[in-house]
């Protein structure tokens, strides 16, 4: 079975500053990795995903993440955040046990961007 | 843009009552899922559904829970006799096939009193 740890429950940052949201996973087999974002009163929206290939993955809204197999990490980064990036961010993993169809989520990180 | 829709957005029910949460997945999607998030905790997988039957379920999905696709568009989650600990945000999701992007609905916040 796989698990996901998001080390920060909340990350406050000023507008236009860079941000990194941390995600570590544990699994003995190859997994797929995802970042989802939840804006207030909305559903979960896929930001980006890593299935295979290049370890640097670019997503929507200027976000990117790097898969690091040796450190079992998939940290999310953005070089310059906007007020509108304020949201909850979830890291998730899927594995072969479910045919890579079901997701195991982390607890989420609330990104708070202030002016 | 196609989206997954869930109704109601918020449901309050008394302990012991039956509740049905409704979802309309994206029309050409074939795999359907329910997840839940208890306040302050992780989003947890409940059940997946394909070809009119459950394909996988978690330990949370006990005999109190059931899912159904009563017609060609709706996908429902029924909780037979709600408990206080069933209070959570319930998310429906769908995928066009296995190991593709899951599209989530806005969620239904269930409050059991």
Boltz contact constraints between the chains, C-beta under 6 A:
constraints:
  - contact:
      token1: [A, 42]
      token2: [B, 106]
      max_distance: 6.0
  - contact:
      token1: [A, 43]
      token2: [B, 104]
      max_distance: 6.0
  - contact:
      token1: [A, 43]
      token2: [B, 105]
      max_distance: 6.0
  - contact:
      token1: [A, 43]
      token2: [B, 106]
      max_distance: 6.0
  - contact:
      token1: [A, 44]
      token2: [B, 104]
      max_distance: 6.0
  - contact:
      token1: [A, 46]
      token2: [B, 101]
      max_distance: 6.0
  - contact:
      token1: [A, 98]
      token2: [B, 56]
      max_distance: 6.0
  - contact:
      token1: [A, 99]
      token2: [B, 98]
      max_distance: 6.0
  - contact:
      token1: [A, 100]
      token2: [B, 99]
      max_distance: 6.0
  - contact:
      token1: [A, 101]
      token2: [B, 98]
      max_distance: 6.0
  - contact:
      token1: [A, 101]
      token2: [B, 99]
      max_distance: 6.0
  - contact:
      token1: [A, 102]
      token2: [B, 45]
      max_distance: 6.0
  - contact:
      token1: [A, 102]
      token2: [B, 48]
      max_distance: 6.0
  - contact:
      token1: [A, 105]
      token2: [B, 42]
      max_distance: 6.0
  - contact:
      token1: [A, 105]
      token2: [B, 43]
      max_distance: 6.0
  - contact:
      token1: [A, 107]
      token2: [B, 42]
      max_distance: 6.0
